[in-house]
Amino acid sequence: MVKTVHLTQDQVQHFVNVTSKCDFDIDICYNRYVVDAKSFLGVYGLDFGKPLTVSYDGYNAEFEALLKEIAIAC
């Protein structure tokens, strides 16, 4: 699944904590830059002023709830 989200610098630690609990791969990307969403430094290095794309292939209730909070309405 693919979702478009907006993260702030304050939300990065919580985002990484939630994604780290998931037993499936999660990528977050902006343009050509793709990083592991479970990596604090990788996520923190992205441009928070732009929409980010989260790609994943699994289900975790806490992760889905987080995505609903930070999702961008399209």
N, C-alpha and C positions, 0 to 999 in steps of 0.2 A: 504494500500500500504506500501511497505517497501523499503527504500533507504539506501544506505551506504554512509556516509559522513565523512569528516575530518574537525574538528573544531579546531581553535586556541583559546587561552585564550582571545585574543583581540576581537574575533567574538562572544563570549558568550552573552554579553549584547544585541547585535543586534538580535541574534538568539532568545533569550527569548522574546524580545519586539515583534518580528514578530509572534512567536507562540502564544503569549498571545492574539493576535487579532483574532485568529481562534476560531470558535464556535464548535469545535470537539476535541476529545482527541488526544494527541500526546505524544508518549513515545519515549525515547531515551535510548539505552542500549549498554552495553559493557559486554560481557560474561554473567554472571548471574545477573548483576546489571541493574535494570530497574528503570528509574526515569521519573517523569513528565517533559516533555520538556518545560513547562511553569514556572518551578521552577529554579530561578537563582542559588541557592545554590546546588540544585540537579545536574544540568548540569555542574556547575563549579567543582563539586567533581569528575567528570569522568576523565579518563586517556586520554589526548588529543594526546598522541603519537600513539594511536591505532585507527583503523577505528571504527566508531560508527554507530549503526543501528537505523534509525528513522522509527517508525511504526505509521501510522495514517489512518484514515478512513473518509476522507472528502476532500473538495477542497477550496483553497484560493489562488488567483493569486499571491499575494505578497509572500506567503509561498512557492509556487512552484518555483518562480523565485529565491528565496534564496537557495532552495535545488539544483537548477541547478548550482549555483555558487560554492557550497561547496561539491557537489557530487564527489564520487570517480568513475572513469571509471572502469568498470568491464569487 
